[in-house]
């Protein structure tokens, strides 16, 4: 008998990938190698080894990618200030390229000929996985079951699993689609599909409390950044993983970081999602305060324009592109002086600045004071206004002449 060709499956142990292994066994003659990436799912990873083998995989790689996920994907996006459509902190978006990159490395090691993922034909993740495959392994075949099989809904998928005695982490009553990593937890589907429905936070939230349940007393955190990268909290230096976990805990306890958004998917439709991003919400707010202190106006305003494009590139799965790399190079230059400490006040879902300081601060109390000073001649403003407003004056004079 000829040896079976190998396929590498992005495996999470969720509903979709739980049924994909037997489906591949039933419909293709591949040897299935599962790859589960540890990007901070916690206890979700524990049963995957046994589960993957029992459902037909020949082996499973469980790869700890947490630190690289933070340093190579989260921090560059944080430094860019990239937020998709003003609300979404891109937690699922930048987790896919690092997973797909590791799949490529495993495929090369195993001599595999194809990749498989469980992303649906309606979603963004199919694009994010496959663009990374195309960028890093353009010769490999890609199989996307949701675009091929007869299963049309999550209910059908549950029926498929139950018929084959495959344990799954959802039921038809608790049918949210979730994605979890160090940065966030996303919730989609079920009652959230109607944007008029208020999220049922008591049963929805997994790592945090709602603002109503948060303490009546505010909490304070001081975050120290070095060239745009968070290094310390309250004077204590943490590893990247420890820092995110600590801020998730503090933010979650105070109801900070809930995002409810109807977003524009890349494939053309709108979708509604609720995200838990407590640590991310604190870091974005603190980083912005430090930038306001340390970056000049023209650079800051242009960086804001670039940030929107960066967010789109991440959301669209275009991480491994020359444009994303070029924008990151620009961002790195803007962050050279973004070093200092920001104090944030956390209170019932709010994350408010409560002080900032930096050796590279461009703020001058001497110049800004409303009290008497010796460094600013207010008469100079007259000539500035005359020149700055000259085009408007000329335009107005032309209109008067042509009345």
N, C-alpha and C positions, 0 to 999 in steps of 0.2 A: 504493500500500500504506500502511496506517496504521502509525504509529510504534509500536514495541514498548514496552510498559510495563517499568519497571525494577524489579529486586529487588536488595537489598544482602545479600550473603552474608558471614557471619563465617567467614573463611578462615584456616586454619592450615597447610595443605599436608599435614596428616596423612591417615591412611587415609580417614576419613569425608568430610572436605571435599574431598579429591582426587576422589572419585567423585560428589560432589553436583553439581558444575558440569555434567558431561555428562548427569547424570540430569535436572537442571532443563531442559537443552536438549531432551532427548528427551520430556519429559512436560509442559512448560509453554512458553508462547510469550513468556517474559520475556527481556529483556536483563540478563545477570548482571554485577553489579559486585561484585568481591571486595574485602573489607577485612581486611587482616592487621594486628593490633596488635602493635607491639614493646613487650612488657612484660618483656623480658629473656631471650628465647629464644636469643640469640646467633646462632651460625652457621645455625640452622634457617631464618632469614629470607632468606638469600642467594639461594636458587633460586626463591623464590616468584613473583617477577614473571614470569619466563619460563614457569614451570609453569602459573600461572593462565591466562595468555593462550593457551597451547597447548591447554589443556583446554576452552577455550570462553568464558572471561570476556571482556567487552568492554574492561575496564580493571581495574586493581587499585590500591587505596590501601594503602600500607605506612606506618602511623602510629606515630611514636615517642611512646609514652605512658608511658615509664618513670618520669620524675620525678613526674608527676601521680599515677601508680599508687602511688608511695611516700608522697608528702606528703598525698594526699587519701584514701587507702584503708588503706595499711599502717600509717602512724603513728597515725591515729585508733584503729585496732583494737589496736595495741600499747599506747597510752595507756589504753585501756579494760581491758587485761589479759584480753581475750576469747580463750578457748581452747575449741574445741568438744569436748565430752565428755572434758575434762581432758587431751587429748593433741594434737589437730589444730590447727595454727596457721593454718588457713583460707586457705592459699596459692592454691588454685583458686577458692575461694568469692568473694573480693573482687576477683579479676581479671575476672570476668564483667561486673559492672556498668559498669566503665570502658570495656570493649570495646563493650558494647551502647550506652552513651551516645554514643560516637564514631560508631557505626553510624547512630544517629538523626540526628546532625549531617550525616553524608554523605548520608543519604537526603533530608534537606531541601535540601541543595545540589544534588543530582542530580534531584530531583523523582521519586524512587522511590515506589512504592505498597506495597511489601512487604519483609519481612525473612525471611531464612532462616538456620538454624543447623544444625550437625551433631551436636547432643546427642541421646543416645538416649532412648527413652521409659522407660527404667529408672532414669535418673540424675537428679542434682540440677541439672545445668547447664541443662537445658531450662527449669526454673523460674526460674533466675537470669537468663537472657537475657530470657525473656518477661515477667517482672515488671518489668524495667527498660523494655522496650518499652511496656508498658501504662502505666507511670508517666510516661514522657516523650513517647510518641507513640501515644496510645490509639486513634487512627483507623486505624492501619496494619494490614495483613494480615500474618499470620505463617505461614510454611510450615516444618514440621518433618519432613523426609523419613523419619526413623527411625520415625515414627508412621504413615507412609503406604505406603512401598514394600514390595516383596516380600523384600527382603534381611533375613535374620533373625539373622545372626551376623557376627562379624568374619571368619570364614572365607568366608562368602558375599560379603562386601565385597571381600576380596582376589581372589576369583574374578572379580567384576565388573570390577575394575580391570585384572586381567591380560588379560581378554577384549578390553579396549579399549586395551591398551598404555599404561596410565596408570602412571607411576612412583610407587611408594608407599614409605614409610619403614619398613615392617614386612614380615615374612614369617610363614608359618605356624609356623616354628620359633621365631622371636623375636617373640612376639605379645603383648607387654605393651602396655597402654594407658597412655600417658604424657602428662603435662602439665607444661610447664616455664615458669618465669618467674624474675624476680630473687629472689623470696622462697623458692621451693621447686621441687622436682621430685617429681611423684607417680607411683607405679607401681601399676597394677591389672591383674587378669586373669592368664591363664596359670596357673602353679603356685601363685600367691598366692591363687587362689580356694578352696583348701583351707586353713583357718586352722591346721591341724596342721603344715603345711609350714613349716619355717624358711626365711626368705628367703635366696636364694643371692646374698649381697652382692657376691661377686667379679664376677658378671656383671650384677648389678642396678644398683649404684651408678654414677652418672655424674659427679658433681662432688666426691666425697669418698671417704675410705677407711673401712673398718670399724674399730671400736675395736681389734681385734687387730693391725691393720696400722699403727696410729698410733704416733708416736715414744714411746720409753720415758721421755722427759723432758717435764715439763709446760710449757705455754706460758701466758703471762699477757697479758691485755689490759686496759687501763683505758679505760672509756667515760664520757664526759662528757655529761650530759643537761641540757637547758634547758627547764623547764616540761614535762617528760615526753618531750621529743623528743631523740633522740641527735644530737649535733653533732660530737664529736671522739672519736678513738681514739688512745690513747697521746699525748695532747697535740696531735695534728695535726687541724686542721679539715678535714672532707671534705664534698663535696656529698652529697645523699641517695643518689645512685646509687653513688658511689665508696665510701661508708660500708658499704652493704649488700654490695657486691662484695668489699670487703676482709675483712669479717667472715665472709662465705661461705668465702673462701679459708682464713683462719686456722682457723675451725671445722671445715671439711672436712678439713684436714690432720691434725686431732686427733680425727677420728671423732665429732665432736659434732653432734647434731641429727638422728639417725635415729629416726623414729617408725613403729611397726608397730601398726596399730589396726584392729579390727573396729568400724566406726562405723554409726550408725543414719542411713540416708538419709531424706530428707524424704518420699520416695514410699512408705516403709513397710518396705522390706527392709533387711537388714544387708549391708554390703559390707566387704571387707578391702582395705586399702591400705597401702603403705609410702611414707613421705615423707622426702625429704632437705631439711632446713631448718636448715643450720648457723648462718648469721647470725641467723636468727630465734630459734633456741634461746638464743643468747648474749644477744640484746637483751631477750627476755622475762625471763630470769633476772636480768639486771642491773637492769632497770627495777623488778622486784619488790623487790629489795634496797633500792633508793633510796626506794621508796614506804614500806617498813617503817620507814625512818629518818625520813621527812618528813611522813607523813600520820597524823593522830590516829586512835585506835582505832575510834570510832564511824563516822567517814567511810570508813575503810579497809574495815571489815566490810560496810558497806552497799554500797560499790563492788564488793565481791566478789559480792554477790547480783546486782547489775546486770550484771556482766561476763558471767555465764552467759546472761542474756537477750540481751545484745549479740551474743554468739557465735552464738546461735540465729538472730537476725535476719540476720546475715551469711551463715550457712550456708544459710538458707532463701531467699536472694535478695531480702531485704526492705531493701536498703540505702536506697532512695529512699522512705522512709516517715517520717511524723512522729515515730513512736516512736524510730527509730534516731537521727534528728536531735536529739531531746530528750535521749536518753541521752548523746550526744556532747557536748551543751551541759553536762550535769552533770559528765561526765568532765573537760572542760576546766577547770572550777572546781577540781576535786580536784587538778589538776596544777600549780596556780599556784606551789607551793613545791617541786615535784619537780625540783629543780636540784642538781646535784652530780656527783661522780665515783664510779664503782664499779669495783673491780678484780676480774676473774674469772680463775680458774685452770682451764685446759683440759687434761684428761688422759685419754686413751684412752676417749673417749665421754662423759666426765663434764664438767660445767660447774658449778664450785663458786665461791661468793663468797669473796674473799680480802681484803676491806676495802671500806669505803664512807665517804664524807665529804660534808657539805653545809653551807652557811651557814644552811640552814633546818632543820637537824637538831633533832628533838624529844627526842633522847636526851640525858640528863643523867647524866654520870658521878657527880656529887655525890649525886644521888638514888639511883642504882642500885648504888652501891658496897657491897661486903660489909665494907668497913673502917669505922671510926668516922667519923661525919659530924655536921654541925651543922645540917642543913637538914630532917631528917626525924625526927619524933617517933613512934617505933614504938608508943607507947601509944595514939595516935589510931586505930590499926587495930582496937582492941577495939570502940569505938563503931560504926565502919563495919560490922564483921562482925555486930554485934547488929541493926542496922537492915536490912542487906542480907539477913540470914537470917531476919528476923521472919516473913515469910509461911510459910516452911518450918516454923518452930517452932509457929506457930498451927495449921497443918495437922496436924502430929504430935500436938499436944495434943487436937485434935478426935478423932483416931483412937483415942487412949488412952481418952477418955471414953466411946467407943462400943464398946469391946471386950465 
